[in-house]
Amino acid sequence: MKKLILLLFAITFQSCHSQNKETMEPKVKKTDAEWKAQLSETEYEVLRKKGTERAYTGEYWDHFEKGTYVCAACEAQLFESDTKFESHCGWPSFDKAIEGSVKYNEDISFGMVRTEVVCANCDGHLGHIFDDGPKETTGQRFCTNSVSIKFIPKK
């Protein structure tokens, strides 16, 4: 039994540490000065400094057109409009991200334990994920800052 447990531990440890480094590192890398030159002050504060826009103030919290939401910093596709739902929280909410488009980080700021969601392409802060989304789909809620995304309408 001990050998089996040790074998399972070794396999788990190896698989966690043998991931392709390219998938863990952002593809788009810029200096702080380059990000400041590209982004508005508010975009920079949210996307690069992990800020949060005030509830019910963002452009997309009540936006429900058909299309795709992309990262405001690098334009990587993040969410399809058919995964957006009305959560009554004041921020755009999605129940699923496009596969491989986001990464998850532990966030222990402000005395809370949450899971931060960042763009997998540029590490831009998007928001947080919670387990209070629609039970009939994924049960997840990607609580996203409007300023961290842009909408591309479906043609």
Secondary structure as UniProt FT lines:
FT   HELIX           2..17
FT   HELIX           21..24
FT   HELIX           32..38
FT   HELIX           41..47
FT   TURN            48..49
FT   TURN            55..56
FT   TURN            59..62
FT   STRAND          67..71
FT   TURN            72..74
FT   STRAND          77..80
FT   HELIX           81..83
FT   STRAND          84..85
FT   STRAND          93..94
FT   TURN            99..100
FT   STRAND          102..107
FT   HELIX           109..111
FT   STRAND          114..119
FT   TURN            120..122
FT   STRAND          125..130
FT   TURN            135..138
FT   STRAND          141..144
FT   HELIX           146..148
FT   STRAND          149..153
//
